[in-house]
Every structure is written in structure tokens, then in C-alpha cells.
Amino acid sequence: MHYYLTAANGNGHGVHSPLVFNFITHVLNDKRFFYAYDQVERLREHLLINNTQIEVQDYGAGSSVMTSRKRTIKDIARWSLKSSKYARLLFRMVHYYQPHTIVELGTSFGITTAYLAAANPASEVLTFEGAETIAALAKQQFAHLNLRNIHLVTGNFDNTLQPALQKMQQVDFAFVDGNHRKEPTLNYFSWLLPYVQPASIFVFDDIHWSAEMEEAWRVIQSHPSVTCSIDLFFIGIVFFTPDIKIKQNFSIRF
């Protein structure tokens, strides 16, 4: 309720931060229909009608809806995939800011991964998925879309993320949609931080999913390296640009 009482309208009026005004104008409110939208959404439609049953191992907070390890693909897709509204926003962010190195925690069936990779074919997308069965299906989606700039790492993030990051020089864009608990989320944030450069952007999913995720979001917002944050309710975005001398936190309706 606090969010809806305090969030600003998403039209940019009254926003005095050039960075946030540009984000609202050129990304949030960009109504263009991009070439990749139809291609990726067709794959989503196929997943939503797929009755195949697979076994899934949850490493994180799990699902509040699905408790059995054996689940149908359509049920997983229904409850775990980011909506087209937010997946397309991720596409527009990458399309506008053109990050070269992209890290995603939580591949799922690869819908958001495909949006991230298609938005900048020159980028390198490193995506992590805990469940092998789901990762295998995601690879099929990437092959179907002929996306060649994606590298998928399978396994528990606690074991796979840091070794992979050590091979990188920087992370320009990160989408954290994995373990929806406070401590792991903050761990991922701290492991990603050494690879930040001034133009880096981190996006955190489901920041209001639970009380502990809200606490994790507050800790991330208050970190000295974060100079600006945007709360869109379902996702939180942080910037590290040194041009902002006083920390700015915005809540915007989307």
C-alpha cells in the first residue's frame, strides 16, 4: 500500500533527475513494437499449453503455488515466467543502454534471456539456471530463435556464480531473478559489485515478494555504491553513475 501511495506517475513530470527522466522518456514509455516481441511471445504461448511433466529441483525460496517437484511445463511457465510487460521492459533497457556484458540469475525457460540477448546481438549474455531440466528446455528456445550470444550455466548459484564472474572484467547489466530470499539476494549483489563500472545497471525481481525481499531491497538501495534506484514495484533498478552526488530513490507507477 505504501508503494501505491507514494509512487509517482510514470510520465516524467516533476522528475528532476536527468538519468531518471531519460529512463522514463526513452525506455519506460517507449511504445514502439520491436521485432523480437512476436518471436519470443510465440515461444511463451507454446510453453503455456505444454502438458509435458518434468521434475524440478528448487534451490531458492521455491514457488508459493507449486509444491511438488513434478510439474507440467505449462504450470511452471504460468507462475515463473516474467510477464510480457516486464520482459519487454528489460528488452528496451538493453536496447537503449546497449550493455556489452549481461548476467542473468534465473534463466527459467529462457523467455527473459531471449529478450535480453535479442535487444543487443553484440552483447554477451551469461545466464544461470539451477534446474537442469528447465535449462535444457531453455537451450531449445535459444536454438529456435537462433540466438548465439547466450551462454547458460547450470547448477546452484552459490557454486556457479562466483567462478564464472572471476572470468569477467565487468558486468554492464544484471537481472537477478533467482533465490527470492534476503541473504542469497544480498550475496549475489555483493558478488556482482566488484564488476560494476559507472554505467552498470542492476535489476532485481520481486522486490516486494516478501518482507525479507523488501528488506534486501532497502539494503541494496542504501549501499554506498548505488547512486540512484527506481522501484517499479515488481522490479527494482539500481544505477551506479558517479555523476549523481546525492543518492536518489524513486518509486514510479508502471
N, C-alpha and C positions, 0 to 999 in steps of 0.2 A: 504494500500500500504506500509506503514511504516513497518508493520509486515513482509511482504514478502521480503523487502529489508534488514532487519536486522536479521531475524531468521536464526539460524544455521541449517545445515543439521542434520538429525536425526540418525547419525551413531556413535556419541560419540567422534569423532575425535576433538581434541582441547578443550575438556571439562575437566577442571582441578578439578572440584568438585567431590569427590568420591560418594557422595549421588546421584548427577545427572547422573554421568557416570553409576552407578549401575541401576538407573531407566531406562536409555536408553537401556542398555545392556540386563537387565533381565525382563523388563516389556514392554517398548515401542516396542522393536524389537523382542519380543518373538513370533515366528511364529508357535508355536505348536497349534494344533486344539484340544481344550479341550472338554470334554464330554458334557458340558452343552450347547454348542453352537447350536447344531442341535435342541435340545429340546425347547429352548427359541425362536429360529428363526421360528420354525413351528408355534408357537403361534402368532408371528408377522405377518406371512403370512395369517393366518386366520383373524386377525384383519383388514388387508389391503383389504379384499374382503367382509367385513361385511357391508351390506347396512342398517342395523338397525339404526333408527334415535333416538337420545336421546337429552335431554335438559341439557345444561351445564351452570353453573354459574362460571364466571371468577372473581377471587379476585385480580389478578395481572394486568400486562400490557396487558393481553389478547393476541389474535392472530392477526398478521398483515394480515392474509389471510382470516380467518373465523370470520365474524362479527355477525352472527345470533346465538342466544342461542340454537337453534335446529340444530343439526349437525349429520351427519352419522358417525358411528364408524370408517369406513374406511378413512374418511376425517380427523378426529381427529388423527388417527394413522399415516396418511401420513405426517401431519405437526407438530405433537407434540412429536413423539417418537424419542429418540436419535438413530442415525444411528447405524447399527451393528458394524461399525468400532470403534466408541467411547464407545458403550455399552460393547464390548468385552475388550476394554482397562480398563474399570472400573473393569471388572471381573479379569483381570490379576493383577491389582493393589491389590485387596483384596486377591487374591490367593498368591501373593508374600509376602505382608506385614503382612497378617494374623491378621487384626484388630478384636478385640472381639466385640466392640460396634460400630454399624454403624447407622448413621442418614441420611435419605434422605428427602429432601424437594421437593415434586413434584412427586408423585407416577405415575401419568397418568394411563395407562393400566397395569403398573407393569412389563414392559419389563426390564428396568434397575434394578428395585428392585430384580427381579428374578436372574439376573446376579450377583448382589451383594450378595444375600443370598446363591446362589449355589457355589460361589467361596470359601466360608468358612462355611460349615454347622454348625460349633460350634459357630459361631457368633450370635449376637442378632441384628436384623435389625429393626429399628424403622422408618417407612416411613409415611409421611404426605401428604394428598391429600385434596384439597379444595372442589372439586365437588363430591357429594355423589354418583351420577350415575356412574361416572368414577371409584370411589373407589370400588363400588360393583362389577364392571367388573374385576377390578384388583384382588379382592379376589378370583374370579373364576379361574383366571390364576394361582394363588398360589396353590390353591387346586389341580388343574390339574397336576401341577409339583410336588406335594407332598412336598412343601417347608413349614416346620413347625417352622422356626426360624424368621418369619416375624410378626411384629405387626403393623397394619395400623391404623392411627389416622385420622379421617375425620373432616374437618372444616377449617376455616380461620387460617392461620399460626399465625397471630397476637394474636389469642386467645388460640391456642393449643400448640405451640412450648415451650414456657417457662414453663408451668405447667408440661409438660412431661419431660423436661430436669431436673427439680428440683428433679425428682425421680432417676436420674442417677448420678453416681460418676464421669464418664469421657466419652468423645466421642473420639474414636480412629480414626474414618473415617467419613467424612461428604460429601455428594453430594448435593449441593444447586442448584436446578433446578426448582425454583418456580416463584416468582414475579420478572419479569425482569425489575425492576426499581432500581435506585440508593439507595434511602432511605431505602426501605424494605430490599434490599440485605445487606446493611451495618448493619441494625438492626439484621438480622439473624446472621451475622458474630459476632456481639458484644454479642449476647445471647449465642452463642456456645463457645466463647472464655474462659469463666470460667471453661469449662470442658476439656480443652486441656491438654494433657500430652506430654512429649518430643517427642514421636513417632507419634503423631497425624498427620493426613493428611486431608486437606480440598480441595474439588474440586468444582469450580464454573463454571456453564454452561453459554454459550453465552456471554462471557466477551466482545466481540466486536459487540454485537447485536445492540447497540445504543451508542450515545455519553455519555449518563449518565451511562450506564453499563461500558463503558471504564473508566469513572471517578471512579466508585465504585471499579473497579479492581485496579486502581492506589492507591486508599486509602488503600485497603487491602494489597497490596504489600508493602506499606511503613509502615505498622503497626509495632511497636517495637517487638511484639511477633513473627512476621514472619521472619524467618532467611533465607528462600530460596523460590523462586517462579519459576514456569515453565509455560510459555504461549504457548499453543498448538493451538492458535487462537480460536477454537471453545470452548475450556475449559481452565481454569486456575487452577493450582495446587499450594498449599502452604504447606510448611513444617515448623515445629517449633523446630527442633532439636537444642539444646543449643551448640552442638559441633561446629557449624558454627559461628565464631566470627564476621565475616564481612558479611553483608547482600548480597545475591547473587540473581540476577534476570536473568532468561534465556528465550529466545524465540527460540523454536525448531520447525522445519517443521515436520508434521506428516501426 
